[in-house]
Amino acid sequence: MKDVVMYTTRFCPFCIRAKALLDSKGVPYRDIAVDSQPELRREMMEKSGRHTVPQIWIGDQHVGGCDELMSLERRGLLDQALA
């Protein structure tokens, strides 16, 4: 299984949904909280080109945010991306 990395904030409802989906599938992930870490938020923005959370990577592939992760799941492609 590929490594999953998520940049999040604690109270973001989209972050919570993305984590819940991965948790329900038993997928481990590295959660990088950017709440009070401006340097980590900058790192996220440089890597993704986006300023919103969550920003999610599966292996080296930038998935995007919660909507893109949910779309992969709805289309039956998330398990394949994780393999």
Order of alpha helices (4+ residues) and beta strands (2+ residues): beta-alpha-beta-alpha-beta-beta-alpha-alpha
